[in-house]
Amino acid sequence: MAIITLTTDFGEKDHFAGAVKGAIYSELPDVKIVDISHSISPFNIPEAAYIIRNAYSSFPKGTIHIIGIDSEMNEENKHIAIKLDEHYFICANNGIMSMICAEIAPEKIVEINIHDRIETSFPALDVFVKVACHIARGGTLEVIGKIIDTIKPIKNIIPFVNEDQNQIIGSVIYIDNYGNVISNIKKAFFETIQKGREFEISARNYKFKKIYSKYSDIVNFETAIEKRNDEGKSLVVFNSSNYLEIAIYKSNSQTSGSASTLMGLDLMDSISVNFITE
């Protein structure tokens, strides 16, 4: 049974996500549709890139991923289908795939060219569904597009490193449901530049000199529960996806606050790491 995932900024209020699912089922009644997220911030390409990059590999090989973010077609925003890591991705060529492609080389990329056969003002419904169902039936990418070699890059995927190799300047690429702030600094990249040196991480007026292995490491479990004051403490971790993250222990954006709300950190804000050289 084919699996098709959906990642969009459609939200839950409007009919868009339901219409896409209905169109898929009309063509392939036995397909399995899985929602990755419909709550991407509108037109937020870095956020969508982060989510799809961290979700897709949990699915079986051969899964088809429809990404409906900023998908209106124009001269600067063509549609593509990519085979990568034995998965298929259908989206606009707007940088969404460049986070994954920076780590894994695509096996094949095509620029979709079936638009002359489909009249559409809703590409995710009319074009992306047709392509996904074609692939699910065993169709090849060459039938629905022309092969291309490269895709449009996304800005700020790779952090800046200064000439002296003693500073990394990254940026916030995602704020999760807990209000934790995720940067574009990956653990392997950090350690390559660090070379065992001590460091100081800066975000606005906040500074950190330690990276914890997990959130609860900030808790002193030898202290009696009633005497602990751990909730609300700020910390830095490499999260489950190995990205540098600034968090508040047991945060809640709606009540006690979060790293984003309490520190005033938002998307594309800078996070810097200064390495200490003796």
C-alpha positions in Angstrom: 0.0 0.0 0.0 1.4 3.4 -1.0 1.9 6.1 1.7 1.4 9.8 0.9 2.3 12.4 3.5 1.1 16.0 3.6 3.0 19.0 5.0 1.3 22.3 4.4 0.5 25.7 5.9 -3.2 25.2 5.2 -4.2 25.1 8.9 -7.3 23.2 10.2 -10.0 25.8 9.6 -10.2 25.9 5.8 -11.2 23.2 3.3 -7.8 22.9 1.6 -6.2 19.9 3.5 -9.5 18.0 3.3 -9.8 18.7 -0.5 -6.3 17.4 -1.1 -7.1 14.2 0.8 -10.3 13.7 -1.1 -8.6 14.1 -4.4 -6.0 11.5 -3.5 -8.7 9.0 -2.4 -10.7 9.6 -5.5 -7.7 8.4 -7.6 -6.3 5.8 -5.1 -8.9 4.5 -2.7 -6.5 2.1 -1.0 -3.7 4.7 -0.4 -2.6 5.6 3.2 -2.5 9.4 3.8 -0.5 10.7 6.8 -0.6 14.3 8.0 2.9 15.5 9.0 1.7 19.0 9.8 -0.8 21.6 8.5 0.4 24.2 11.0 3.5 25.5 9.3 3.6 29.3 9.6 2.2 30.7 6.3 4.9 30.7 3.6 7.6 29.9 6.1 10.1 27.9 4.0 12.8 27.4 6.7 10.2 26.1 9.1 8.8 23.7 6.6 12.3 22.5 5.6 13.1 21.8 9.2 9.9 19.8 9.8 10.1 17.7 6.6 13.8 17.1 7.1 13.2 15.6 10.5 10.0 13.7 9.7 10.5 12.0 6.4 13.1 9.4 7.4 10.7 7.8 9.9 8.5 6.7 7.0 9.1 3.5 4.9 11.2 3.7 1.8 9.1 4.6 -1.2 6.9 7.1 0.7 5.6 10.1 -1.3 5.7 13.5 0.4 3.5 16.3 -0.8 4.7 19.7 0.5 2.2 22.5 0.0 4.1 25.6 1.0 4.3 28.7 -1.2 3.3 26.4 -4.2 1.7 28.9 -6.5 3.5 28.5 -9.8 5.3 31.4 -11.5 8.5 32.1 -13.4 10.5 32.1 -10.1 8.6 29.3 -8.4 8.5 26.2 -10.6 7.3 22.8 -9.4 9.6 19.9 -8.9 9.6 16.2 -7.9 12.7 14.7 -6.3 13.7 11.1 -5.6 16.0 11.2 -2.6 17.0 8.6 0.0 14.5 6.3 -1.7 11.7 8.7 -0.9 9.8 11.0 -3.3 9.1 14.7 -2.6 6.7 16.9 -4.6 6.9 20.7 -3.9 7.7 24.1 -5.3 11.3 24.8 -6.2 11.6 27.5 -3.5 14.3 26.1 -1.2 12.3 23.8 0.9 14.3 20.7 -0.2 17.7 22.3 0.2 18.1 21.4 3.9 17.8 17.7 3.1 19.7 18.0 -0.2 22.6 19.6 1.7 23.1 16.3 3.5 22.0 13.7 1.0 22.4 14.0 -2.8 19.2 13.6 -4.7 19.0 10.5 -7.0 16.8 12.4 -9.5 15.2 15.8 -9.9 12.6 16.8 -12.4 10.8 20.0 -13.1 7.2 19.1 -13.4 5.7 20.0 -16.9 2.2 18.6 -16.9 0.6 22.0 -16.3 -0.6 22.3 -19.9 -2.9 19.4 -19.2 -4.2 20.7 -15.9 -6.0 24.0 -15.4 -5.3 25.0 -11.8 -5.3 27.8 -9.2 -4.6 25.3 -6.4 -1.4 23.4 -7.4 -1.2 21.2 -4.3 -4.7 19.8 -5.2 -4.5 19.7 -8.9 -0.8 19.2 -9.8 0.9 17.7 -6.8 -1.9 15.1 -6.3 -1.7 14.0 -9.9 2.1 13.6 -9.6 1.9 11.7 -6.3 -0.7 9.3 -7.6 1.3 8.7 -10.8 4.3 7.8 -8.6 2.2 5.6 -6.3 1.1 3.6 -9.3 4.7 2.9 -10.2 5.1 5.7 -12.7 8.5 7.3 -13.4 9.5 10.9 -12.8 10.6 11.4 -16.5 6.9 11.1 -17.5 5.8 14.1 -15.5 8.8 16.4 -15.9 12.2 17.2 -17.4 15.4 16.2 -15.6 17.3 19.1 -13.9 20.5 19.1 -12.0 20.0 21.6 -9.2 17.4 23.2 -7.0 17.0 26.6 -5.5 19.0 27.1 -2.3 17.5 28.4 0.9 19.3 31.1 2.8 20.9 30.6 6.2 21.1 26.8 6.1 24.8 26.9 6.9 25.9 29.1 9.8 28.7 31.7 9.2 32.2 30.9 10.6 34.7 33.8 10.8 38.2 33.6 9.3 39.9 32.9 12.7 37.6 29.9 13.2 36.7 31.1 16.7 33.1 32.2 16.1 29.9 30.7 14.7 27.0 32.9 13.8 23.8 31.0 13.4 20.2 31.9 13.2 16.8 30.8 14.5 15.1 28.6 11.9 12.3 27.1 14.0 10.3 27.7 17.2 8.6 24.5 18.4 5.3 24.0 20.1 6.9 24.5 23.5 8.4 27.8 22.4 11.9 26.3 22.3 14.2 28.1 19.9 16.0 25.9 17.3 19.1 27.2 15.5 20.7 26.1 12.2 23.8 25.0 14.1 24.1 21.2 14.0 26.1 19.2 16.6 28.6 17.8 14.1 29.3 21.3 12.7 29.6 22.8 16.2 32.1 20.1 17.2 34.2 20.4 14.1 34.7 24.1 14.7 35.0 23.8 18.5 38.0 21.4 18.5 37.5 20.8 22.3 37.6 24.5 23.2 35.4 26.1 25.9 32.7 28.4 24.5 30.0 31.0 25.2 26.7 31.0 23.4 24.9 34.3 23.1 21.3 35.1 22.1 20.3 38.7 22.6 21.3 39.5 26.2 21.4 35.8 27.3 24.7 33.8 27.6 25.3 30.1 28.1 28.6 28.3 28.8 27.2 24.7 28.9 25.2 22.4 26.6 23.2 19.8 28.4 22.6 16.3 27.0 18.9 16.4 27.8 16.4 18.8 29.3 16.2 17.1 32.7 19.9 17.3 33.3 19.3 20.8 34.7 17.5 19.2 37.6 19.3 18.3 40.8 17.5 15.1 41.7 19.4 15.0 45.0 17.3 18.0 46.2 13.9 17.3 47.7 11.1 17.9 45.3 9.5 20.7 47.4 12.8 22.6 47.4 13.5 22.4 43.7 13.2 25.5 41.5 13.9 24.0 38.2 10.9 24.9 36.1 11.5 28.0 34.2 15.3 27.7 34.1 16.9 28.3 30.7 19.3 25.9 29.1 20.9 24.9 25.8 20.8 21.3 24.4 21.4 19.6 21.1 17.8 18.4 20.5 16.7 15.0 19.2 17.5 16.2 15.6 21.0 17.3 16.7 20.3 21.0 16.3 21.5 23.6 18.9 18.4 24.6 20.9 17.7 27.2 23.6 14.9 26.0 25.8 13.1 26.7 29.1 12.7 23.7 31.3 9.1 22.6 31.3 8.1 25.8 29.4 4.6 26.7 28.4 4.1 29.7 26.0 0.5 30.1 27.2 1.3 30.3 30.9 4.8 30.5 32.4 6.5 31.5 29.1 9.0 30.0 26.8 12.5 30.7 25.4 10.9 32.5 22.5 8.6 34.7 24.6 10.8 35.3 27.7 14.0 36.0 25.7 12.4 37.8 22.8 13.8 35.4 20.3 12.1 35.0 16.9 12.7 33.4 13.6 16.0 34.5 11.9 17.4 36.1 15.0 21.1 35.5 15.5 22.6 33.0 17.9 26.4 33.2 18.2 29.0 30.9 19.6 32.4 32.3 20.6 35.2 29.8 21.3 37.7 30.7 23.9 41.3 30.5 22.8 44.0 30.7 25.5 
